[in-house]
Amino acid sequence: MQFGIFSVSDVTADPTTGKRPTEGERIEAMTRIALKAEEVGLDVFATGEHHNPPFVASSPTTHLGYIAAKTEKLLLSTATTLITTNDPVKIAEDYAFLQHLSGGRVDLMMGRGNTGPVYPWFGKDIRKGIELAVENYHLLRKLWREPVVNWQGEFRTPLQGYTSTPAPLDGTPPFVWHGSIRSPEIAEQAAYYGDGFFHNHIFWNKEHTEQMVRLYRQRFEHYGHGAADQAIVGLGGQVFMGTTEAEAKRQFRPYFDNAPVYGHGPSLEDFSELTPLTVGTPEQVIERTLGFADYAGDYQRQLFLIDHAGLPVEVVLEQMEILGKEVVPVLRAEFERRRPAHVPSDPPTHASLVAAGPDGPHHLVEPARPKVDA
């Protein structure tokens, strides 16, 4: 099972000091966090993609390419690649290039983002968000799998005799996750292609997460990719740890109370009860995280949000030490002990997809026809 960190890249003032990092300082902090992830034995670092303040992650491949040069094992991913407003031609080029730079240590997560105005900024209509996600992703698959592409759709100019360059490393496109917290159409899209489905899992109750993941699993099986419990699932999570629960809450409360995304709303205690946010001891984080599989099933990737709401980078790095040395080793062992033998322990990687050969299902633009009736 893979464990890692995802960052939303917010530039937020520390409510305890009033100090707001510069954009450059925030980018440097994210880089330090990524390097720390490898140092403490985590598997994945993922960055969001945003094009508006207070976020700085407007160019994920630039940042991930820099991190790739400074790491050896860390898998580089995105917490969102905007499939709706980015040109799929440019996505195909950028992430294939990153594959080559990193030696294949790349996958990515497609998403529609959380900022409505980004659509007109990039010349798109937000009312067509789902349609854009569907059409653009199908074109991206063709660009990565066909040496010469002839294509015509609704949302961009046609392509005639087009070849994307560079081609994917080893002729093998990156593995793709589809991230969604509220759109069943995206769970359906992930299932149709046999791709991964990532539920952010930080703002919603467990019943909602269970419903979305169950839909994806059912449709994954319907399209003939395997049994429902073999579907490739990832979950988010949000933690802050201390030597005692009281100490963790004392430290984290001012950041929670003033966070741009949920500050001045429910109390820390209420939010922790309603969502997967866990503020307490490492043992409490372990127990809560292991419980995710009780309603989401055995899954393959767990990413934690730690660096947000103005938390100083030194505090984030301390949290990662605890996560990497006290929490994740226990989670790895326990999740694997419980996992049935027929359920994948890891999501596909570049090495596993290359080993499956060029005739494997990953190389198909259109998935094989369903093996079961509707």
Sequence and secondary structure as in RCSB ss.txt:
>XXXX:A:sequence
MQFGIFSVSDVTADPTTGKRPTEGERIEAMTRIALKAEEVGLDVFATGEHHNPPFVASSPTTHLGYIAAKTEKLL
LSTATTLITTNDPVKIAEDYAFLQHLSGGRVDLMMGRGNTGPVYPWFGKDIRKGIELAVENYHLLRKLWREPVVN
WQGEFRTPLQGYTSTPAPLDGTPPFVWHGSIRSPEIAEQAAYYGDGFFHNHIFWNKEHTEQMVRLYRQRFEHYGH
GAADQAIVGLGGQVFMGTTEAEAKRQFRPYFDNAPVYGHGPSLEDFSELTPLTVGTPEQVIERTLGFADYAGDYQ
RQLFLIDHAGLPVEVVLEQMEILGKEVVPVLRAEFERRRPAHVPSDPPTHASLVAAGPDGPHHLVEPARPKVDA
>XXXX:A:secstr
 EEEEEE  B    TTT     HHHHHHHHHHHHHHHHHTT  EEEE    STTB  S HHHHHHHHHHH SS E
EEES EETTTS HHHHHHHHHHHHHHHTS BEEEEE  S TTHHHHTT  GGGHHHHHHHHHHHHHHHHH SSEE
E  SSS  EEEE  SS  GGG   EEEEE SS HHHHHHHHHHT EEEE  SSS HHHHHHHHHHHHHHHHHTTS
S GGGS EEEEEEEEE SSHHHHHHHHHHHHHH TTTTTSS HHHHHHHSS EEE HHHHHHHHHTHHHHH S S
EEEEE S TT  HHHHHHHHHHIIIIIHHHHHHHHHHHS TTS SS   HHHHHHT TTSGGG SS    SS  
